[in-house]
Amino acid sequence: RAEGAIFLWVWFPGLPVSSEELYRRLKQRGVLVLSGHHFFPGLEGDWRHRHECLRVSYAMPEEMVRRGVEIIGEEVRRASGAG
């Protein structure tokens, strides 16, 4: 649910690849996001959540956002072995 910002955080609990790997796959398909691991500096230990989320901008035409979300879904399904 958008509440006035230009970014959404998307969390994929149990993502079988890192958010950094998902970022690389999406970039190859023309979808630019940021891997969540960049946003948790200084944490002790390896908190899994940091590797399961993406920061996505929706400050662009609606059709571009919709297509980007479709591609994100395709890549997450593919990474999970369901697509």
C-alpha positions as CSV (number, residue, x, y, z in Angstrom):
1,R,0.0,0.0,0.0
2,A,1.5,3.3,-1.1
3,E,1.6,6.0,1.5
4,G,3.1,9.0,-0.2
5,A,6.6,7.8,-1.0
6,I,8.0,6.9,-4.4
7,F,9.4,3.5,-3.3
8,L,7.8,0.2,-2.3
9,W,9.5,-2.5,-0.3
10,V,8.8,-5.9,-1.6
11,W,9.6,-8.8,0.7
12,F,9.9,-12.4,-0.6
13,P,10.2,-14.6,2.6
14,G,12.1,-17.8,1.8
15,L,13.5,-16.4,-1.6
16,P,15.8,-19.2,-2.8
17,V,18.3,-16.8,-4.4
18,S,19.6,-13.6,-2.8
19,S,18.0,-10.3,-3.6
20,E,21.3,-9.3,-5.2
21,E,21.0,-12.3,-7.6
22,L,17.4,-11.4,-8.2
23,Y,18.5,-7.8,-9.0
24,R,21.0,-9.1,-11.6
25,R,18.3,-11.2,-13.2
26,L,15.9,-8.3,-13.3
27,K,18.5,-6.0,-14.7
28,Q,19.1,-8.3,-17.6
29,R,15.4,-8.0,-18.4
30,G,15.4,-4.2,-18.2
31,V,13.8,-3.9,-14.7
32,L,15.9,-1.8,-12.4
33,V,15.4,-2.2,-8.6
34,L,17.7,-2.1,-5.6
35,S,18.6,-5.2,-3.6
36,G,17.6,-4.9,0.0
37,H,21.1,-5.9,1.3
38,H,22.3,-2.3,0.6
39,F,19.9,-0.9,3.3
40,F,21.0,-2.7,6.4
41,P,24.6,-1.6,7.1
42,G,26.1,-2.4,10.5
43,L,23.8,-5.2,11.5
44,E,25.4,-8.0,13.6
45,G,25.0,-11.4,12.0
46,D,23.4,-12.4,8.8
47,W,19.7,-11.3,9.0
48,R,18.0,-13.3,6.2
49,H,15.4,-10.5,5.6
50,R,18.1,-8.3,4.1
51,H,18.6,-10.8,1.3
52,E,14.9,-11.3,0.6
53,C,13.6,-7.8,-0.2
54,L,13.8,-5.3,-3.0
55,R,13.2,-1.6,-3.1
56,V,11.1,-0.7,-6.1
57,S,10.3,2.8,-7.4
58,Y,6.9,3.4,-8.8
59,A,7.6,7.0,-9.9
60,M,6.9,6.3,-13.6
61,P,4.0,5.7,-15.9
62,E,1.6,3.1,-14.6
63,E,2.0,0.7,-17.5
64,M,5.8,0.6,-16.9
65,V,5.2,-0.2,-13.3
66,R,2.7,-2.9,-14.1
67,R,5.1,-4.5,-16.6
68,G,8.0,-4.3,-14.2
69,V,5.9,-6.0,-11.5
70,E,4.9,-8.8,-13.9
71,I,8.6,-9.4,-14.7
72,I,9.5,-9.4,-11.0
73,G,6.8,-12.0,-10.5
74,E,8.1,-14.1,-13.4
75,E,11.7,-14.0,-12.1
76,V,10.7,-14.9,-8.5
77,R,8.6,-17.8,-9.8
78,R,11.5,-18.9,-12.0
79,A,13.9,-18.7,-9.0
80,S,11.5,-20.8,-6.9
81,G,11.2,-23.4,-9.6
82,A,7.6,-22.6,-10.3
83,G,8.0,-20.9,-13.6
